[in-house]
């Protein structure tokens, strides 16, 4: 399995923050809850699996939370966004972990489970 690391982690962090600010315009409150909990749940799963959580993984978890909450952002309250974010981290971590075996796009996992 080939490991892909970003060239510049700071640029990755800045890009994720810019993406979140733009995403906040149409997701409002639910985006904040889902983003925070998805980031935390991704970090915890990565810690238990690799014993070393990484900033890039947390940024991926944040984007996974945004992707998952988007289909439901108009229909869920902050509690629902919390549980969607709680599911987003582990599900997308698993999707990223096995995407090389099945050759699919990892955003597909977040989009499908967010829609469900």
C-alpha positions in Angstrom: 0.0 0.0 0.0 1.4 3.4 -1.0 1.2 6.1 1.6 0.3 9.6 0.4 1.5 12.5 2.6 0.8 16.2 1.7 3.8 18.2 0.6 3.0 21.0 3.1 0.9 20.3 6.2 0.4 24.0 6.9 -1.1 24.6 3.5 -3.4 21.6 4.0 -4.5 23.1 7.4 -5.1 26.5 5.8 -7.1 25.0 2.9 -9.3 23.0 5.3 -10.0 26.1 7.4 -10.9 28.0 4.2 -13.1 25.2 3.1 -14.9 25.2 6.5 -15.5 28.9 6.5 -17.1 28.7 3.0 -19.1 25.6 4.0 -20.4 27.4 7.1 -22.4 29.7 4.7 -24.9 27.0 3.8 -24.6 24.6 6.8 -24.6 27.1 9.7 -24.8 25.5 13.1 -24.9 21.9 12.2 -21.6 22.2 10.4 -19.9 23.3 13.6 -21.1 20.4 15.6 -20.5 17.8 13.0 -17.1 19.1 12.1 -15.9 19.2 15.7 -17.2 15.7 16.6 -16.0 14.1 13.3 -12.6 15.5 13.9 -12.5 14.2 17.4 -13.9 10.8 16.4 -11.4 10.4 13.6 -8.5 11.3 15.9 -9.7 8.7 18.5 -10.0 6.0 15.9 -6.6 6.8 14.5 -5.1 6.9 18.0 -6.5 3.4 18.8 -5.4 2.0 15.4 -2.0 3.5 14.9 -1.2 4.9 18.4 -0.2 8.2 16.7 -3.0 10.7 15.7 -1.9 13.1 13.0 -3.0 16.6 12.1 -3.6 15.6 8.5 -5.9 12.8 9.7 -7.8 15.3 11.9 -8.2 17.6 8.9 -9.6 14.7 6.8 -12.0 13.9 9.7 -13.2 17.6 9.7 -13.9 17.5 5.9 -15.6 14.1 6.4 -17.9 15.7 9.0 -18.8 18.5 6.6 -19.5 16.0 3.8 -21.7 13.9 6.0 -23.8 16.7 7.4 -24.5 18.5 4.1 -27.4 16.2 3.0 -29.1 16.6 6.3 -28.2 20.1 7.4 -31.6 21.5 7.0 -33.4 18.7 8.8 -31.3 18.0 11.9 -30.8 19.9 15.1 -27.4 20.2 16.9 -28.0 16.8 18.6 -28.5 15.1 15.3 -25.4 16.8 13.9 -23.5 15.5 16.9 -24.4 11.9 16.1 -23.8 12.3 12.4 -20.3 13.6 13.2 -19.7 10.8 15.7 -20.4 8.3 12.9 -18.5 10.3 10.2 -15.0 9.9 11.7 -14.9 6.1 12.1 -16.8 5.3 8.9 -14.7 7.6 6.7 -11.5 6.4 8.4 -12.5 2.8 7.5 -13.3 4.0 4.0 -9.9 5.6 3.5 -8.2 2.6 5.0 -9.7 0.2 2.5 -10.0 2.4 -0.6 -6.8 1.0 -2.2 -8.2 -2.5 -2.2 -11.4 -1.7 -3.9 -10.2 1.3 -6.0 -13.0 3.8 -5.2 -13.0 7.4 -4.2 -13.0 7.9 -0.5 -15.4 10.8 -0.7 -18.0 8.3 -2.0 -18.1 6.7 1.4 -18.9 10.0 3.2 -21.4 11.0 0.6 -23.3 7.7 0.7 -23.4 7.4 4.5 -24.3 11.1 4.8 -27.2 10.6 2.4 -28.4 7.6 4.4 
